[in-house]
Amino acid sequence: MIRADEFYERLGSAIKARREALSLTQSDLAARLGLSRTSITNIERGRQRLLIDQFCRLAEILRCERDALLIGLSQPGSSRRPRASSTDAMSATVADFVESLGNDKRGQP
């Protein structure tokens, strides 16, 4: 199971890779998203979490499906492909992650 901190680190890496592939600077992305450059740095390092509306806007800015940023984050080495380009597909991925968090907490006192 993946820890929340690890999930956000992997998500940040995926965001950074996509941003760099589009030749966007952190400042460019920050301006378009309405955040500071420092926030983008922290998001890419997994230290700052995104609100769902920010995540959706980020995917639009990065010109990719939301699910494309989430694929493979919940399981190391996963090569699962998006089922569709809809919010239903994203919801299933997010639901898998949330369920894994619940499973982690069940074993703790």
Residue pairs with C-beta under 8 A, 6 or more apart in sequence:
1 100
1 101
1 103
1 104
2 10
2 73
2 74
2 75
2 76
2 97
2 100
3 104
4 101
5 46
6 46
7 73
7 74
7 97
8 46
8 47
8 49
9 45
9 46
10 46
10 72
10 73
11 46
11 50
11 69
11 70
11 73
12 43
12 44
12 45
12 46
13 44
13 46
14 69
14 70
14 73
15 43
15 44
15 58
15 62
15 69
16 44
18 62
18 64
18 68
18 69
19 26
19 29
19 44
19 62
22 62
22 63
24 62
26 37
26 40
26 41
26 44
27 37
27 40
29 40
29 58
29 61
29 62
30 36
30 37
30 39
30 40
32 61
33 40
33 54
33 57
33 58
33 61
35 43
35 54
39 48
42 48
43 49
43 50
50 58
55 66
55 69
56 66
58 69
59 65
59 66
59 68
59 69
62 69
65 82
65 85
65 90
66 87
66 90
67 82
67 85
67 89
67 90
67 93
68 82
70 90
70 93
70 94
70 97
71 78
71 80
71 81
71 82
71 93
72 78
72 79
72 80
73 93
73 97
74 93
74 96
74 97
74 100
82 89
82 93
83 89
83 92
